[in-house]
Every structure is written in C-alpha cells, then in structure tokens.
Amino acid sequence: MFIDEVNFNIELVRNGLAKVVLYEKRAKIKYQNELLSAEKEVREKRLDIWSQ
C-alpha cells in the first residue's frame, strides 16, 4: 500500500512497528528485499518491537 508515493508497509517495518513474515510455499513478494533490509536495520538498532 502506498500513501503519497511511500510504501506504507516498508515504513511500518522501518519504524519497528511491524515484522516481516514470509511463507515458504508462496512466491517471492514484490518488495521482499526492501522489507527484509528494513527489518534488519531496525533489529540492529533495537527499535520498538525489537527493543527487548
């Protein structure tokens, strides 16, 4: 979902408000690499849901 040309899902992940869940039997999702990269960064910074 895009809001003002910004991928809302990536922003949720980037801000530590959501996590990426991938299912083995499904095809690769369109923004998978961007989502995983955002999650890796936020985990390293230990923000919000990753702060524990």
C-alpha positions as CSV (number, residue, x, y, z in Angstrom):
1,M,0.0,0.0,0.0
2,F,1.3,3.4,-0.9
3,I,0.5,6.7,0.7
4,D,1.8,9.8,-1.0
5,E,4.2,7.5,-3.1
6,V,5.6,6.0,0.1
7,N,5.3,2.3,0.7
8,F,3.4,2.2,4.0
9,N,4.4,-1.4,4.8
10,I,8.1,-0.7,4.5
11,E,7.7,2.3,6.7
12,L,5.9,0.2,9.4
13,V,8.8,-2.2,9.3
14,R,11.4,0.5,9.2
15,N,9.9,2.1,12.3
16,G,9.8,-1.1,14.3
17,L,6.0,-1.3,14.2
18,A,5.7,-4.5,12.2
19,K,7.8,-7.5,11.3
20,V,8.2,-9.4,8.0
21,V,6.6,-12.8,7.8
22,L,7.4,-15.0,4.7
23,Y,5.7,-18.3,3.9
24,E,7.9,-21.0,2.3
25,K,5.4,-22.1,-0.3
26,R,4.5,-18.7,-1.6
27,A,6.3,-16.9,-4.4
28,K,8.7,-14.1,-3.6
29,I,6.7,-10.9,-2.8
30,K,7.3,-7.7,-4.8
31,Y,9.1,-5.7,-2.1
32,Q,10.6,-8.6,-0.2
33,N,14.2,-7.4,-0.4
34,E,13.3,-3.9,0.8
35,L,11.2,-5.3,3.6
36,L,13.9,-7.6,4.8
37,S,16.5,-4.9,4.6
38,A,14.4,-2.5,6.6
39,E,13.8,-5.2,9.2
40,K,17.5,-6.0,9.5
41,E,18.3,-2.3,10.1
42,V,15.6,-1.8,12.8
43,R,16.6,-5.0,14.6
44,E,20.2,-3.9,14.7
45,K,19.0,-0.5,16.1
46,R,16.7,-2.4,18.6
47,L,13.8,-0.1,18.0
48,D,10.2,-0.6,19.2
49,I,9.2,-4.2,18.9
50,W,12.9,-5.2,18.7
51,S,13.9,-3.2,21.8
52,Q,13.7,-6.2,24.1
